[in-house]
Amino acid sequence: MQKPENTREKMTYPEMGEWVLLTINSGLNWSMKRYMIDRLLRSLPSYKPITVSAKAQAVAYGLGVGDLRQYNWNEQKTKMKDPKRSIFHYEHKIPLGQIITSIMECTTVDEIVYHMKRTEIAWILKEEDKLLNKGMEGQSWRFTRPKNAYELLGIELINETHNHEN
């Protein structure tokens, strides 16, 4: 399979899945495979935030930047008025490491695509990110976390819809 020149914007999920499967089955070492899959997942064409925390949205309105769902990570420093990335956090609701581990165990393109489509983003505040990473009862949730982690920590997510193309 040959990758298109302007890769990620033109590839469909199945095409990306094929590329990932080739990577998994390649002779590359484990760390390089994980790194390559990580880079791909971070640049999926549908990577616009689909959820925001109520607190983050309130801060955004206070800054005059409007609905956070219209921004991606690259626009945080400029359009979102967060030049040091100290206010908002582009959060993977399911930690990327958790998704990559699942993908690395896949043997078919369909399995890979299923896990790629689980990549959900939420704009949250840095303080909320610290809560998520700390977890509860002395157990860190930085790399794996329960599905109801946001609820358990009192982080209210609003406008939750899941709309992946392809």
Contacts in CASP RR format, 6 or more apart in sequence:
PFRMAT RR
TARGET T0000
AUTHOR 0000-0000-0000
METHOD contacts of the structure
MODEL  1
MQKPENTREKMTYPEMGEWVLLTINSGLNWSMKRYMIDRLLRSLPSYKPI
TVSAKAQAVAYGLGVGDLRQYNWNEQKTKMKDPKRSIFHYEHKIPLGQII
TSIMECTTVDEIVYHMKRTEIAWILKEEDKLLNKGMEGQSWRFTRPKNAY
ELLGIELINETHNHEN
1 15 0 8 1.000
1 18 0 8 1.000
1 19 0 8 1.000
1 22 0 8 1.000
3 11 0 8 1.000
3 19 0 8 1.000
4 10 0 8 1.000
4 11 0 8 1.000
8 16 0 8 1.000
8 40 0 8 1.000
8 43 0 8 1.000
8 44 0 8 1.000
8 45 0 8 1.000
9 45 0 8 1.000
11 19 0 8 1.000
11 45 0 8 1.000
12 166 0 8 1.000
13 113 0 8 1.000
13 116 0 8 1.000
13 117 0 8 1.000
13 164 0 8 1.000
13 166 0 8 1.000
14 109 0 8 1.000
14 113 0 8 1.000
14 166 0 8 1.000
16 40 0 8 1.000
16 44 0 8 1.000
16 112 0 8 1.000
16 113 0 8 1.000
16 116 0 8 1.000
17 109 0 8 1.000
17 112 0 8 1.000
17 113 0 8 1.000
17 116 0 8 1.000
18 109 0 8 1.000
19 40 0 8 1.000
20 37 0 8 1.000
20 40 0 8 1.000
20 103 0 8 1.000
20 106 0 8 1.000
20 112 0 8 1.000
20 116 0 8 1.000
21 106 0 8 1.000
21 108 0 8 1.000
21 109 0 8 1.000
21 112 0 8 1.000
23 33 0 8 1.000
23 36 0 8 1.000
23 37 0 8 1.000
24 33 0 8 1.000
24 37 0 8 1.000
24 103 0 8 1.000
24 104 0 8 1.000
24 106 0 8 1.000
26 33 0 8 1.000
28 36 0 8 1.000
30 104 0 8 1.000
33 104 0 8 1.000
34 100 0 8 1.000
34 104 0 8 1.000
37 100 0 8 1.000
37 103 0 8 1.000
37 104 0 8 1.000
38 96 0 8 1.000
38 97 0 8 1.000
38 100 0 8 1.000
41 96 0 8 1.000
41 99 0 8 1.000
41 100 0 8 1.000
41 116 0 8 1.000
41 119 0 8 1.000
42 96 0 8 1.000
44 116 0 8 1.000
44 119 0 8 1.000
45 165 0 8 1.000
45 166 0 8 1.000
46 163 0 8 1.000
46 164 0 8 1.000
46 165 0 8 1.000
46 166 0 8 1.000
47 72 0 8 1.000
47 73 0 8 1.000
47 119 0 8 1.000
47 121 0 8 1.000
48 69 0 8 1.000
48 70 0 8 1.000
48 71 0 8 1.000
48 72 0 8 1.000
48 121 0 8 1.000
49 68 0 8 1.000
49 69 0 8 1.000
49 71 0 8 1.000
49 72 0 8 1.000
49 90 0 8 1.000
49 121 0 8 1.000
49 122 0 8 1.000
49 123 0 8 1.000
50 69 0 8 1.000
50 120 0 8 1.000
50 121 0 8 1.000
50 122 0 8 1.000
50 159 0 8 1.000
50 160 0 8 1.000
50 161 0 8 1.000
50 162 0 8 1.000
50 163 0 8 1.000
51 69 0 8 1.000
51 93 0 8 1.000
51 120 0 8 1.000
51 121 0 8 1.000
51 122 0 8 1.000
51 123 0 8 1.000
51 157 0 8 1.000
51 158 0 8 1.000
51 159 0 8 1.000
51 160 0 8 1.000
51 161 0 8 1.000
52 60 0 8 1.000
52 67 0 8 1.000
52 68 0 8 1.000
52 69 0 8 1.000
52 122 0 8 1.000
52 123 0 8 1.000
52 124 0 8 1.000
52 157 0 8 1.000
52 158 0 8 1.000
52 159 0 8 1.000
53 122 0 8 1.000
53 123 0 8 1.000
53 124 0 8 1.000
53 125 0 8 1.000
53 128 0 8 1.000
53 150 0 8 1.000
53 155 0 8 1.000
53 156 0 8 1.000
53 157 0 8 1.000
53 158 0 8 1.000
54 156 0 8 1.000
54 157 0 8 1.000
54 158 0 8 1.000
55 124 0 8 1.000
55 125 0 8 1.000
55 128 0 8 1.000
55 155 0 8 1.000
55 156 0 8 1.000
56 68 0 8 1.000
56 88 0 8 1.000
56 123 0 8 1.000
56 124 0 8 1.000
56 125 0 8 1.000
56 128 0 8 1.000
57 67 0 8 1.000
57 68 0 8 1.000
57 123 0 8 1.000
57 158 0 8 1.000
59 87 0 8 1.000
59 88 0 8 1.000
59 125 0 8 1.000
60 66 0 8 1.000
60 67 0 8 1.000
60 68 0 8 1.000
60 80 0 8 1.000
60 88 0 8 1.000
60 123 0 8 1.000
63 80 0 8 1.000
63 81 0 8 1.000
63 87 0 8 1.000
64 81 0 8 1.000
65 71 0 8 1.000
65 79 0 8 1.000
65 80 0 8 1.000
65 81 0 8 1.000
68 80 0 8 1.000
68 88 0 8 1.000
68 123 0 8 1.000
69 123 0 8 1.000
69 159 0 8 1.000
71 79 0 8 1.000
71 80 0 8 1.000
71 123 0 8 1.000
72 90 0 8 1.000
73 90 0 8 1.000
76 82 0 8 1.000
76 85 0 8 1.000
76 88 0 8 1.000
76 90 0 8 1.000
77 83 0 8 1.000
77 84 0 8 1.000
77 85 0 8 1.000
80 87 0 8 1.000
80 88 0 8 1.000
82 88 0 8 1.000
86 126 0 8 1.000
87 125 0 8 1.000
87 126 0 8 1.000
88 123 0 8 1.000
88 124 0 8 1.000
88 125 0 8 1.000
88 126 0 8 1.000
89 123 0 8 1.000
89 124 0 8 1.000
89 125 0 8 1.000
89 126 0 8 1.000
89 128 0 8 1.000
89 129 0 8 1.000
90 121 0 8 1.000
90 123 0 8 1.000
91 121 0 8 1.000
91 122 0 8 1.000
91 123 0 8 1.000
91 124 0 8 1.000
91 128 0 8 1.000
91 129 0 8 1.000
91 132 0 8 1.000
92 99 0 8 1.000
92 119 0 8 1.000
92 120 0 8 1.000
92 121 0 8 1.000
93 120 0 8 1.000
93 121 0 8 1.000
93 122 0 8 1.000
93 150 0 8 1.000
94 118 0 8 1.000
94 119 0 8 1.000
94 120 0 8 1.000
94 145 0 8 1.000
95 142 0 8 1.000
95 143 0 8 1.000
95 144 0 8 1.000
95 145 0 8 1.000
96 119 0 8 1.000
97 143 0 8 1.000
98 143 0 8 1.000
98 144 0 8 1.000
98 145 0 8 1.000
99 115 0 8 1.000
99 116 0 8 1.000
99 118 0 8 1.000
99 119 0 8 1.000
102 115 0 8 1.000
103 112 0 8 1.000
103 115 0 8 1.000
103 116 0 8 1.000
106 112 0 8 1.000
106 115 0 8 1.000
117 164 0 8 1.000
120 162 0 8 1.000
122 150 0 8 1.000
122 157 0 8 1.000
124 132 0 8 1.000
124 155 0 8 1.000
128 153 0 8 1.000
128 155 0 8 1.000
131 153 0 8 1.000
131 155 0 8 1.000
132 141 0 8 1.000
132 142 0 8 1.000
132 145 0 8 1.000
132 149 0 8 1.000
132 150 0 8 1.000
132 153 0 8 1.000
132 155 0 8 1.000
133 140 0 8 1.000
133 141 0 8 1.000
133 142 0 8 1.000
134 140 0 8 1.000
134 141 0 8 1.000
135 141 0 8 1.000
135 145 0 8 1.000
135 149 0 8 1.000
135 153 0 8 1.000
136 152 0 8 1.000
136 153 0 8 1.000
141 149 0 8 1.000
146 152 0 8 1.000
150 156 0 8 1.000
150 157 0 8 1.000
END
